[in-house]
Amino acid sequence: MKDLIEIRWHGRGGQGAKTASLLLADAAFNTGKYIQGFPEYGPERMGAPITAYNRISNEPIRIHSNIYEPDYVVVVDDTLLETVDVTAGLKQDGAIIINTTKTKDEIKKLLPNYNGDVYTIDARKISIEALGKYFPNTPMLAAIVKVSGIMDEKQFLEDMKGSFAHKFAKKPEVIEGNMKALELALAEIK
């Protein structure tokens, strides 16, 4: 991993982009890394576009601002491609990960100013198979770990098992489904 990795998440209120960025920060912290995970809100309402951020480093992080030139962008809702410039500032040697049913070629046509790596994953299909409902943030969390190589996948899964046990202490029945969603996403990211 390079000294500092910056990630920008694009989603809509209620899809869990903020939660996923915070879970990623916790998992990275548990591997001994320095972290930041924070959201930025516009109008705070269900379905409104939101942005969240992560900084992950092997050294202390002294920057305290939004991320304007991310290494990675995670798009939790592909309808945002029509209204938000999700590739703004994205480094050409970075990557974008998009929750979509579209092919990589179809997505590239929607990103005319970006020539870097594009990864796609159908987080809807994965979350419905694993959880019975549409929660795209869990598969997208696994996708960014896989693409970025921020941490070892086995270590990530082990850490998430503990995080889910804490987060869902009053709903332990959802832990197994969330773990399955992570595993499916790690296997499916293209």
N, CA and C of each residue as an Amber inpcrd file, in Angstrom:
protein
   570
   0.8430000  -1.1850000   0.0000000   0.0000000   0.0000000   0.0000000
   0.8820000   1.2400000   0.0000000   0.5140000   2.2280000  -0.8160000
   1.2740000   3.4660000  -0.7830000   0.9840000   4.2070000   0.5180000
   1.7330000   5.2640000   0.7910000   1.6490000   5.9360000   2.0920000
   0.2580000   6.4380000   2.4530000  -0.4840000   6.9500000   1.4780000
  -1.8040000   7.5020000   1.7610000  -2.7490000   7.1360000   0.6350000
  -3.8660000   6.5250000   0.9770000  -4.9140000   6.2120000   0.0060000
  -6.1370000   7.0330000   0.3640000  -6.6810000   7.7030000  -0.6520000
  -7.8750000   8.5230000  -0.4470000  -9.0160000   7.9590000  -1.2920000
 -10.1780000   7.8300000  -0.6530000 -11.3600000   7.2380000  -1.2870000
 -12.5310000   8.1960000  -1.1280000 -13.2790000   8.3540000  -2.2210000
 -14.5150000   9.1510000  -2.1630000 -15.6870000   8.2350000  -2.5120000
 -16.7150000   8.2850000  -1.6950000 -17.9260000   7.4870000  -1.8820000
 -19.0440000   8.3970000  -2.3700000 -19.7970000   7.9350000  -3.3770000
 -20.9950000   8.6380000  -3.8310000 -22.1770000   7.6970000  -3.6600000
 -23.2120000   8.1850000  -3.0130000 -24.4220000   7.3870000  -2.8360000
 -25.6030000   8.3010000  -2.6340000 -26.6900000   7.7190000  -2.2300000
 -27.8890000   8.4790000  -1.8950000 -28.2180000   8.2120000  -0.4360000
 -28.8320000   9.1990000   0.1990000 -29.2020000   9.0440000   1.5970000
 -30.0100000   7.7750000   1.8050000 -29.6070000   6.9650000   2.7680000
 -30.3070000   5.7320000   3.0700000 -29.6910000   4.4900000   2.4480000
 -28.6960000   4.6480000   1.5790000 -28.0660000   3.4900000   0.9380000
 -26.8590000   2.9590000   1.7120000 -26.4180000   3.6850000   2.7190000
 -25.3440000   3.1920000   3.5680000 -23.9330000   3.5520000   3.1510000
 -23.7550000   4.5360000   2.2640000 -22.3990000   4.9270000   1.8660000
 -21.6120000   5.4570000   3.0640000 -22.2580000   6.2660000   3.8850000
 -21.5920000   6.7950000   5.0760000 -21.2060000   5.6500000   6.0140000
 -22.1290000   4.7410000   6.2540000 -21.8560000   3.6020000   7.1330000
 -20.7130000   2.7560000   6.5850000 -20.7090000   2.5110000   5.2750000
 -19.6400000   1.7160000   4.6770000 -18.2900000   2.3990000   4.8390000
 -18.2500000   3.7270000   4.6630000 -16.9720000   4.4330000   4.8220000
 -16.4810000   4.3470000   6.2680000 -17.3980000   4.3990000   7.2190000
 -17.0050000   4.2930000   8.6300000 -16.5640000   2.8730000   8.9810000
 -17.2420000   1.8690000   8.4160000 -16.8280000   0.4740000   8.6400000
 -15.4520000   0.2100000   8.0440000 -15.1930000   0.7790000   6.8560000
 -13.8700000   0.6310000   6.2440000 -12.8070000   1.2780000   7.1220000
 -13.1070000   2.4500000   7.6560000 -12.1570000   3.1270000   8.5430000
 -11.8640000   2.2670000   9.7730000 -12.9000000   1.6930000  10.3710000
 -12.7010000   0.8360000  11.5450000 -11.8460000  -0.3870000  11.2130000
 -12.1530000  -1.0250000  10.0840000 -11.3970000  -2.2250000   9.7040000
  -9.9310000  -1.8890000   9.4480000  -9.6760000  -0.7750000   8.7650000
  -8.2900000  -0.3660000   8.5000000  -7.5750000  -0.0120000   9.7990000
  -8.2710000   0.6670000  10.6990000  -7.6950000   1.0190000  12.0000000
  -7.2810000  -0.2500000  12.7530000  -8.1200000  -1.2640000  12.6770000
  -7.8310000  -2.5150000  13.3850000  -6.6390000  -3.2650000  12.8120000
  -6.1750000  -2.8710000  11.6230000  -4.9620000  -3.4780000  11.0600000
  -3.7370000  -2.6160000  11.3500000  -3.9200000  -1.5700000  12.1670000
  -2.7910000  -0.7440000  12.5650000  -2.5760000   0.4860000  11.6950000
  -3.5170000   0.7900000  10.8390000  -3.3700000   1.9470000   9.9590000
  -3.9680000   3.1960000  10.6040000  -3.5380000   4.3340000  10.1270000
  -4.1290000   5.6020000  10.5190000  -5.2980000   5.8380000   9.5760000
  -6.3770000   6.3740000  10.0980000  -7.5920000   6.4530000   9.2800000
  -8.3480000   7.7610000   9.4860000  -9.1560000   8.0780000   8.4810000
 -10.2100000   9.0760000   8.5950000 -11.3990000   8.5260000   7.8190000
 -12.5810000   8.7140000   8.3480000 -13.8100000   8.3420000   7.6620000
 -14.8550000   9.3590000   8.0340000 -15.3880000  10.0710000   7.0410000
 -16.3350000  11.1470000   7.3570000 -17.2620000  11.4160000   6.1810000
 -18.4920000  11.8560000   6.4810000 -19.4420000  12.1720000   5.4220000
 -19.4910000  13.6680000   5.1330000 -20.0990000  14.0060000   4.0030000
 -20.4250000  15.3880000   3.6710000 -21.8690000  15.3670000   3.1990000
 -22.6940000  16.1740000   3.7920000 -24.1070000  16.1770000   3.4470000
 -24.4870000  17.4400000   2.7090000 -25.4190000  17.2910000   1.8020000
 -26.1410000  18.4330000   1.2380000 -27.4490000  18.4520000   2.0050000
 -28.5650000  18.5680000   1.2870000 -29.8580000  18.4700000   1.9780000
 -29.9840000  17.0680000   2.5780000 -30.1900000  16.9890000   3.8620000
 -30.2140000  15.6930000   4.5320000 -31.5930000  15.0590000   4.4120000
 -31.7780000  14.2830000   3.3400000 -33.0380000  13.5810000   3.1830000
 -32.7880000  12.2630000   2.4500000 -33.6930000  11.3420000   2.6640000
 -33.6130000  10.0410000   2.0210000 -33.5820000  10.2160000   0.5080000
 -32.6240000   9.5940000  -0.1390000 -32.5370000   9.6440000  -1.5950000
 -31.7080000  10.7850000  -2.1550000 -31.3390000  11.7510000  -1.3320000
 -30.5210000  12.8690000  -1.8100000 -29.0690000  12.4150000  -1.9490000
 -28.3410000  12.9460000  -2.9380000 -26.9350000  12.5620000  -3.0930000
 -26.1210000  12.9120000  -1.8440000 -25.2720000  11.9910000  -1.4440000
 -24.3420000  12.2400000  -0.3380000 -22.9470000  11.8150000  -0.7790000
 -21.9700000  12.3610000  -0.0950000 -20.5770000  12.0060000  -0.3440000
 -19.9470000  11.6460000   0.9960000 -19.1270000  10.6150000   0.9850000
 -18.3830000  10.2340000   2.1860000 -16.9320000  10.0060000   1.7590000
 -16.0460000  10.0270000   2.7280000 -14.6160000   9.9730000   2.4220000
 -13.8750000   9.0400000   3.3630000 -12.7590000   8.5090000   2.8590000
 -11.7970000   7.7680000   3.6830000 -10.3940000   8.2000000   3.3210000
  -9.5810000   8.3310000   4.3340000  -8.1310000   8.4120000   4.1710000
  -7.5620000   7.2700000   4.9920000  -6.6460000   6.5300000   4.3840000
  -6.0270000   5.3930000   5.0620000  -4.5360000   5.4770000   4.7970000
  -3.7420000   5.3990000   5.8780000  -2.3100000   5.6000000   5.7320000
  -1.5320000   4.7490000   6.7220000  -0.2750000   4.5250000   6.3850000
   0.6450000   3.8750000   7.3160000   1.2890000   4.8920000   8.2470000
   1.1250000   6.1610000   7.9470000   1.7010000   7.2590000   8.7360000
   0.5780000   8.1350000   9.2740000   0.8350000   8.9220000  10.3200000
  -0.2050000   9.8400000  10.8040000  -0.7070000  10.7490000   9.6780000
  -2.0090000  11.0300000   9.6940000  -2.6390000  11.8480000   8.6620000
  -2.7940000  13.2610000   9.2000000  -2.2300000  14.2080000   8.4940000
  -2.2610000  15.6000000   8.9520000  -3.2000000  16.4760000   8.1090000
  -3.8350000  15.8960000   7.1190000  -4.7710000  16.6190000   6.2640000
  -6.1620000  16.5120000   6.8850000  -6.8890000  17.6160000   6.9360000
  -8.2450000  17.6100000   7.4880000  -9.1640000  18.4070000   6.5720000
  -9.4060000  17.8630000   5.3850000 -10.2910000  18.5190000   4.4260000
 -11.0210000  17.4390000   3.6470000 -11.9420000  17.8570000   2.7960000
 -12.5550000  16.9090000   1.8820000 -11.4720000  16.3520000   0.9630000
 -11.8040000  15.3480000   0.2020000 -10.8500000  14.7310000  -0.7170000
 -11.1930000  15.1930000  -2.1260000 -10.2480000  15.8690000  -2.7570000
 -10.4950000  16.4470000  -4.0730000  -9.8280000  15.6610000  -5.1950000
  -8.8160000  14.8630000  -4.8830000  -8.1260000  14.0520000  -5.8830000
  -7.9800000  12.6230000  -5.3530000  -9.1020000  11.8860000  -5.3150000
  -9.0720000  10.5430000  -4.7300000  -8.3240000   9.5390000  -5.5930000
  -7.8250000   8.5040000  -4.9190000  -7.2260000   7.3710000  -5.6080000
  -8.3240000   6.4330000  -6.1160000  -9.4130000   6.3630000  -5.3500000
 -10.5290000   5.4810000  -5.6800000 -11.8370000   6.2260000  -5.4610000
 -12.8180000   5.8940000  -6.2940000 -14.1810000   6.3900000  -6.1250000
 -15.1010000   5.1810000  -6.1010000 -16.0250000   5.1700000  -5.1520000
 -17.0280000   4.1180000  -5.0390000 -18.3880000   4.7610000  -5.3090000
 -19.1020000   4.2400000  -6.2980000 -20.4250000   4.7630000  -6.6500000
 -21.4540000   3.7060000  -6.2640000 -22.2160000   4.0130000  -5.2240000
 -23.1800000   3.0620000  -4.6700000 -24.4630000   3.0160000  -5.5050000
 -24.7440000   4.0780000  -6.2530000 -25.9670000   4.1610000  -7.0640000
 -25.6150000   4.7000000  -8.4390000 -25.7270000   3.8530000  -9.4740000
 -25.2910000   4.2690000 -10.8090000 -26.1440000   5.3660000 -11.4340000
 -27.3170000   5.6810000 -10.8570000 -28.0960000   6.8090000 -11.3870000
 -27.3840000   8.1320000 -11.1250000 -26.4460000   8.1470000 -10.1940000
 -25.6700000   9.3560000  -9.9230000 -24.7530000   9.7230000 -11.0790000
 -24.4340000   8.7460000 -11.9430000 -23.5690000   9.0210000 -13.0810000
 -24.1900000  10.0620000 -14.0130000 -25.5080000  10.1870000 -13.9780000
 -26.2170000  11.1330000 -14.8320000 -26.2140000  12.5530000 -14.2790000
 -26.0050000  12.7060000 -12.9690000 -26.1460000  14.0240000 -12.3460000
 -24.9260000  14.5210000 -11.5830000 -24.0200000  13.6270000 -11.2110000
 -22.8610000  13.9910000 -10.4040000 -21.5890000  13.6370000 -11.1790000
 -20.6250000  14.5410000 -11.1920000 -19.3420000  14.2410000 -11.8400000
 -18.5120000  13.3900000 -10.8770000 -18.7880000  12.0870000 -10.8990000
 -18.1530000  11.1830000  -9.9380000 -16.6630000  11.0170000 -10.1830000
 -16.1880000  11.3600000 -11.3810000 -14.7610000  11.2160000 -11.6680000
 -13.9800000  12.5030000 -11.4340000 -14.6280000  13.5440000 -10.9490000
 -13.9410000  14.8190000 -10.7090000 -12.7130000  14.5920000  -9.8300000
 -11.5490000  14.9410000 -10.3410000 -10.3090000  14.8280000  -9.5840000
  -9.7630000  13.4160000  -9.4380000 -10.4970000  12.4030000  -9.8910000
 -10.0500000  11.0160000  -9.7350000  -8.7600000  10.7970000 -10.5160000
  -7.7560000  10.3080000  -9.8100000  -6.4490000  10.0800000 -10.4360000
  -6.5700000   9.0510000 -11.5570000  -5.8950000   9.3160000 -12.6640000
  -5.9630000   8.4060000 -13.8170000  -5.3750000   7.0340000 -13.4960000
  -4.4730000   6.9530000 -12.5100000  -3.9330000   5.6520000 -12.1280000
  -4.7250000   5.0270000 -10.9860000  -5.8540000   5.6320000 -10.6640000
  -6.7440000   5.1030000  -9.6380000  -7.7790000   4.1900000 -10.2560000
  -8.9440000   4.1120000  -9.6130000 -10.0030000   3.2540000 -10.1300000
 -11.3490000   3.7410000  -9.6010000 -12.3870000   3.4260000 -10.3720000
 -13.7550000   3.6990000  -9.9570000 -14.4890000   2.3660000  -9.8850000
 -15.2910000   2.2000000  -8.8450000 -16.0590000   0.9790000  -8.6210000
 -17.5260000   1.3860000  -8.6070000 -18.3180000   0.7590000  -9.4710000
 -19.7060000   1.1840000  -9.6430000 -20.6550000   0.0190000  -9.4230000
 -21.6770000   0.2540000  -8.6180000 -22.7710000  -0.6860000  -8.4270000
 -23.7010000  -0.5350000  -9.6290000 -23.7130000  -1.5310000 -10.5020000
 -24.5070000  -1.4280000 -11.7240000 -24.7510000  -2.7980000 -12.3310000
 -25.7500000  -2.8560000 -13.1860000 -25.9740000  -4.0510000 -13.9990000
 -25.4240000  -3.8330000 -15.4010000 -24.9530000  -2.6280000 -15.6720000
 -24.3980000  -2.3030000 -16.9870000 -23.0220000  -2.9640000 -17.1530000
 -22.6220000  -3.1500000 -18.4110000 -21.2970000  -3.6940000 -18.6850000
 -20.2470000  -2.6070000 -18.4910000 -19.0150000  -3.0320000 -18.3950000
 -17.9010000  -2.0940000 -18.2490000 -17.8600000  -1.1320000 -19.4430000
 -18.1110000  -1.6330000 -20.6530000 -18.1040000  -0.7780000 -21.8500000
 -19.2270000   0.2560000 -21.8030000 -20.3990000  -0.1410000 -21.3420000
 -21.5070000   0.8100000 -21.2100000 -21.1630000   1.9040000 -20.2010000
 -20.5260000   1.5150000 -19.1100000 -20.1430000   2.4840000 -18.0790000
 -19.0860000   3.4410000 -18.6110000 -18.0960000   2.9200000 -19.3300000
 -17.0280000   3.7860000 -19.8550000 -17.5850000   4.8950000 -20.7450000
 -18.6530000   4.6190000 -21.4810000 -19.2850000   5.6400000 -22.3220000
 -19.8840000   6.7650000 -21.4790000 -20.2640000   6.4460000 -20.2470000
 -20.8290000   7.4460000 -19.3430000 -19.7490000   8.2540000 -18.6210000
 -18.4930000   7.8520000 -18.7840000 -17.3570000   8.5060000 -18.1230000
 -16.3420000   8.9600000 -19.1720000 -16.7360000   9.8620000 -20.0860000
 -15.8740000  10.1920000 -21.2280000 -14.5420000  10.8390000 -20.8660000
 -14.4450000  11.4650000 -19.7270000 -13.2140000  12.1670000 -19.3520000
 -12.3080000  11.3360000 -18.4460000 -12.6570000  10.0740000 -18.2530000
 -11.8720000   9.2360000 -17.3510000 -11.3380000   8.0250000 -18.1070000
 -10.0270000   7.8160000 -18.0320000  -9.3860000   6.7090000 -18.7420000
  -8.7980000   5.6580000 -17.8140000  -9.0440000   5.7850000 -16.5230000
  -8.4920000   4.8340000 -15.5660000  -9.3000000   3.5470000 -15.5000000
  -8.9900000   2.7320000 -14.5100000  -9.6500000   1.4410000 -14.3390000
 -11.0920000   1.6080000 -13.8780000 -11.9740000   0.7830000 -14.4460000
 -13.3860000   0.7720000 -14.0860000 -13.7430000  -0.6410000 -13.6470000
 -14.3430000  -0.7560000 -12.4590000 -14.8010000  -2.0350000 -11.9360000
 -16.3030000  -1.9450000 -11.7270000 -17.0000000  -3.0370000 -12.0280000
 -18.4450000  -3.0590000 -11.8220000 -18.8160000  -4.2410000 -10.9410000
 -19.9250000  -4.0590000 -10.2440000 -20.4580000  -5.1190000  -9.3910000
 -21.9620000  -4.8920000  -9.2670000 -22.7140000  -5.9540000  -9.2560000
 -24.1650000  -5.8590000  -9.0800000 -24.4750000  -6.0740000  -7.5940000
 -24.3860000  -4.9860000  -6.8450000 -24.5980000  -5.0590000  -5.3960000
 -26.0510000  -5.3730000  -5.0550000 -26.9800000  -5.0010000  -5.9420000
 -28.3960000  -5.3240000  -5.7050000 -28.5750000  -6.8470000  -5.6850000
 -28.0700000  -7.5120000  -6.7180000 -28.2150000  -8.9640000  -6.8250000
 -27.5770000  -9.6520000  -5.6060000 -26.3850000  -9.2100000  -5.2520000
 -25.6760000  -9.8170000  -4.1240000 -26.4350000  -9.6130000  -2.8200000
 -26.8780000  -8.3850000  -2.5600000 -27.5360000  -8.1330000  -1.2780000
 -28.8860000  -8.8360000  -1.1910000 -29.6140000  -8.9230000  -2.2940000
 -30.8940000  -9.6410000  -2.2590000 -30.6500000 -11.1290000  -2.0430000
 -29.6270000 -11.6830000  -2.7010000 -29.3120000 -13.0980000  -2.4990000
 -28.8710000 -13.3780000  -1.0630000 -28.0320000 -12.4960000  -0.5200000
 -27.4630000 -12.7480000   0.8080000 -28.3530000 -12.2810000   1.9580000
 -29.0710000 -11.1770000   1.7340000 -29.8150000 -10.5570000   2.8320000
 -31.3380000 -10.5630000   2.6400000 -31.7680000 -10.8400000   1.4260000
 -33.2070000 -10.8130000   1.1590000 -33.7570000  -9.4210000   0.9330000
 -32.9120000  -8.3930000   1.0250000 -33.3000000  -6.9930000   0.8260000
 -32.1570000  -6.2690000   0.1430000 -32.4590000  -5.0720000  -0.3380000
 -31.4490000  -4.2930000  -1.0520000 -30.6930000  -3.3740000  -0.0960000
 -29.4930000  -3.7900000   0.2650000 -28.5600000  -3.0040000   1.0640000
 -27.2290000  -3.0050000   0.3170000 -26.9900000  -2.0140000  -0.5610000
 -25.8020000  -2.0540000  -1.4190000 -24.4850000  -1.7840000  -0.7160000
 -24.5200000  -1.2060000   0.4780000 -23.2670000  -0.7880000   1.1010000
 -22.3550000  -1.9530000   1.4800000 -22.9100000  -3.0700000   1.9060000
 -22.0620000  -4.1900000   2.3150000 -21.2620000  -4.7530000   1.1370000
 -21.9010000  -5.0430000  -0.0180000 -21.0900000  -5.5020000  -1.1570000
 -20.0880000  -4.4470000  -1.6360000 -20.4600000  -3.1790000  -1.5890000
 -19.5560000  -2.1280000  -2.0610000 -18.3490000  -1.9900000  -1.1390000
 -18.5440000  -2.2170000   0.1380000 -17.4450000  -2.2040000   1.1010000
 -16.4200000  -3.2870000   0.7370000 -16.9020000  -4.4970000   0.4600000
 -15.9890000  -5.5760000   0.0670000 -15.3080000  -5.2570000  -1.2570000
 -16.0430000  -4.6280000  -2.1710000 -15.4780000  -4.3050000  -3.4920000
 -14.2900000  -3.3530000  -3.3750000 -14.3890000  -2.3200000  -2.5360000
 -13.2750000  -1.3630000  -2.4160000 -12.0730000  -2.0300000  -1.7440000
 -12.3150000  -2.9300000  -0.8040000 -11.2010000  -3.6530000  -0.1760000
 -10.4860000  -4.5050000  -1.2220000 -11.2450000  -5.1890000  -2.0650000
 -10.6600000  -6.0570000  -3.0940000  -9.8630000  -5.2370000  -4.1090000
 -10.4540000  -4.1650000  -4.6270000  -9.8160000  -3.3800000  -5.6780000
  -8.5980000  -2.6230000  -5.1580000  -8.6970000  -2.0490000  -3.9770000
  -7.6150000  -1.2120000  -3.4520000  -6.4960000  -2.0100000  -2.8020000
  -6.8010000  -3.1990000  -2.3160000  -5.7890000  -3.9870000  -1.6090000
  -5.3810000  -3.3570000  -0.2840000  -6.2570000  -2.5800000   0.2970000
  -5.9680000  -1.8900000   1.5570000  -5.5740000  -2.8610000   2.6620000
  -6.2170000  -4.0480000   2.6450000  -5.9130000  -5.0340000   3.6730000
  -6.1320000  -6.4290000   3.1130000  -5.5970000  -7.3940000   3.7870000
  -5.7760000  -8.7860000   3.4250000  -7.2580000  -9.1470000   3.5200000
  -7.7670000  -9.8660000   2.5220000  -9.1910000 -10.1870000   2.4830000
  -9.6340000 -11.0420000   3.6690000  -8.8290000 -12.0200000   4.0580000
  -9.1990000 -12.8690000   5.2030000  -9.2420000 -12.0540000   6.4860000
  -8.2630000 -11.1730000   6.6370000  -8.2350000 -10.3050000   7.8210000
  -9.4520000  -9.3780000   7.8130000  -9.7890000  -8.8620000   6.6420000
 -10.9660000  -8.0000000   6.5020000 -12.2340000  -8.7450000   6.9230000
 -12.4190000  -9.9590000   6.4230000 -13.6190000 -10.7240000   6.7650000
 -13.6860000 -11.0170000   8.2590000 -12.5550000 -11.3500000   8.8370000
 -12.5240000 -11.6270000  10.2750000 -12.8830000 -10.3730000  11.0770000
 -12.3330000  -9.2430000  10.6670000 -12.6270000  -7.9950000  11.3580000
 -14.1010000  -7.6190000  11.2140000 -14.6420000  -7.8140000  10.0180000
 -16.0410000  -7.4530000   9.7890000 -16.9830000  -8.3470000  10.5910000
 -16.5960000  -9.5820000  10.7940000 -17.4110000 -10.4770000  11.6200000
 -17.5660000  -9.8880000  13.0240000 -16.4560000  -9.3840000  13.5720000
 -16.5040000  -8.7440000  14.8850000 -17.2840000  -7.4460000  14.8630000
 -17.1070000  -6.6430000  13.8100000 -17.8400000  -5.3870000  13.6900000
 -19.3370000  -5.6290000  13.5940000 -19.7270000  -6.6190000  12.7800000
 -21.1520000  -6.9190000  12.6320000 -21.7360000  -7.4590000  13.9370000
 -20.9540000  -8.2580000  14.6760000 -21.4410000  -8.7810000  15.9550000
 -21.7450000  -7.6330000  16.9140000 -20.9130000  -6.5990000  16.8770000
 -21.1420000  -5.4250000  17.7190000 -22.2980000  -4.5770000  17.1840000
 -22.2610000  -4.2690000  15.8780000 -23.2610000  -3.4020000  15.2540000
 -24.6550000  -4.0180000  15.3300000 -24.7360000  -5.3330000  15.1360000
 -26.0320000  -6.0040000  15.0940000 -26.2620000  -6.8600000  16.3370000
 -25.7930000  -6.3970000  17.4750000 -25.9360000  -7.1530000  18.7210000
 -27.3990000  -7.4750000  19.0280000 -28.3040000  -6.5710000  18.6460000
 -29.7310000  -6.7890000  18.9100000 -30.4370000  -7.4600000  17.7320000
 -29.7080000  -7.6810000  16.6390000 -30.2700000  -8.3660000  15.4640000
 -29.2520000  -9.3800000  14.9370000 -28.8270000 -10.3460000  15.7570000
 -27.7730000 -11.2700000  15.3320000 -28.1350000 -12.0850000  14.0940000
 -29.4070000 -12.1780000  13.7780000 -29.8230000 -12.9600000  12.6120000
 -29.3480000 -12.3580000  11.2920000 -28.9430000 -11.0810000  11.2720000
 -28.4950000 -10.4540000  10.0200000 -26.9750000 -10.5750000   9.8070000
 -26.2600000 -11.0460000  10.7980000 -24.8030000 -11.1420000  10.6880000
 -24.4020000 -12.1130000   9.5800000 -24.9990000 -13.2910000   9.5600000
 -24.6350000 -14.3000000   8.5670000 -24.8770000 -13.7830000   7.1410000
 -25.9910000 -13.1160000   6.9130000 -26.3000000 -12.5680000   5.5910000
 -25.3100000 -11.5010000   5.1680000 -24.9220000 -10.6330000   6.0970000
 -23.9430000  -9.5960000   5.7780000 -22.5850000 -10.2040000   5.4610000
 -22.2020000 -11.2300000   6.1870000 -20.9320000 -11.9020000   5.8930000
 -20.9790000 -12.5640000   4.5180000 -22.1180000 -13.1730000   4.1960000
 -22.2730000 -13.7920000   2.8750000 -22.1800000 -12.7340000   1.7820000
 -22.7830000 -11.5570000   2.0120000 -22.7270000 -10.4690000   1.0280000
 -21.2780000 -10.0350000   0.7880000 -20.4790000  -9.9440000   1.8420000
 -19.0740000  -9.5910000   1.6990000 -18.3320000 -10.6290000   0.8650000
 -18.5400000 -11.8960000   1.1930000 -17.8470000 -12.9810000   0.4840000
 -18.2320000 -13.0330000  -0.9940000 -19.5310000 -12.8820000  -1.2870000
 -19.9910000 -12.8810000  -2.6800000 -19.3840000 -11.7130000  -3.4520000
 -19.3440000 -10.5540000  -2.8170000 -18.7910000  -9.3650000  -3.4890000
 -17.3130000  -9.5260000  -3.7630000 -16.5670000 -10.0660000  -2.8200000
 -15.1270000 -10.2840000  -3.0430000 -14.8960000 -11.2140000  -4.2380000
 -15.7940000 -12.1770000  -4.4090000 -15.6530000 -13.1230000  -5.5100000
 -16.1270000 -12.5410000  -6.8490000 -17.0660000 -11.5960000  -6.7970000
 -17.7160000 -11.1500000  -8.0230000 -17.1510000  -9.8700000  -8.6510000
 -16.4390000  -9.0480000  -7.9090000 -15.9900000  -7.7670000  -8.4540000
 -15.2490000  -7.9870000  -9.7660000 -15.6470000  -7.2140000 -10.7920000
 -15.0540000  -7.3810000 -12.1220000 -14.3700000  -6.0880000 -12.5470000
